Amino acid sequence: MREPYQIVRRPVVTEKGTALKEQNKYLFEVDRRANKVQIRQAVEALFNVKVAAVHTVAMRGRVKRLGRFVGRTSDWKKAIVTLSEGHSIEFFEGV
């Protein structure tokens, strides 16, 4: 099994993610090969919380331009993690 830091890459701090925090849901960028069970175990190990549900979304990379050069950003996976009642992640409280 991979380490939790390899599965959960970084938190996604966006306007939508901030609105979801009121429903006790948190957004993370995760490894594209990770499944919901691995994501649940990684979040529980990293933040010492109880996860109620995990939803994943495969995000496609966008086409970007820099002058006449056209490139593409990488594909990535987003996980929406719902925590059980009474649990929260302090990392997001200051945002």
N, C-alpha and C positions, 0 to 999 in steps of 0.2 A: 504494500500500500504506500502511496505517496504521502509526503508530509503535508500537514494542513496549509502551510504557507505556499506550497506549490499549487494547491487546488484553489484557494481563495487568493486572488492576486491583489485586489485593492477595492476599497469601497467606491461606489459611484455616487458622488454628491451633485445632484441636479435638482431642479425645481420640482420635478415629479417625485424624486426620491424623498425630498423634504416633506412633501404632502403625504406620502405613504407612511412616514414615520408616525403620524398621528394614529394610524391603524395598527401600529406595532409591527410594521413591515420595513425591511431594510434591503437596499440594493448593493450587490457586489458584482465585480467582474471576476469571473472564474475561468478555470482551464476549460478549453473547448471539449476535451475528452472526458471530463468529470460528469458523473451521473448525479441524480438527486440524493441518493443515499450517501455518496462520498461528500457532497456539499454539506449535507446535514451534519455529518460527523465532524467535518473540518470546522464549521462555525461553532458547534458545541464545544470543541476542544480549544479553539482560539479565544473565545469570549466567555466561556463558562456560563452558558445560557441553555435553555431548553427550547428546541425548535419544534414548532407545531406543523409547518408545511413549507415546502420548497417548490417554487415555480421557476422554470428556466425559459429563456428566450435566446435563440441563435440570431445574433445581429450580423448583418452583412456589412462589409466594408464599403466606404463611400469613395466615389471618384473625386480626386482633388486635382486642382491645376495650380501650377506655379509658372506664370508666363505662358510660354508655348509648350511646356512639358506637362504631360498628363500622368498622374500616378493614382494609386489606389491604397487606401488604408486597409489594415488587416481585418479579417473577420474575427469576431469575438463572441463570447457567451455571457449573458447577464442572468443573474439569479436573484429572484425576489424571495427573501426569507421571512416567513412569518414566525414570530416568537410567541411562546405561551404566555398566558396572563401573568403579570407580575415580573416578567423578565424584560430587560432592556439592555442596550449596548451603550456604555458610557461614552464611547468614542464619538458617537453621533450627537450627544447632548449639547455640545458647545457650538454645533453648526447651526 
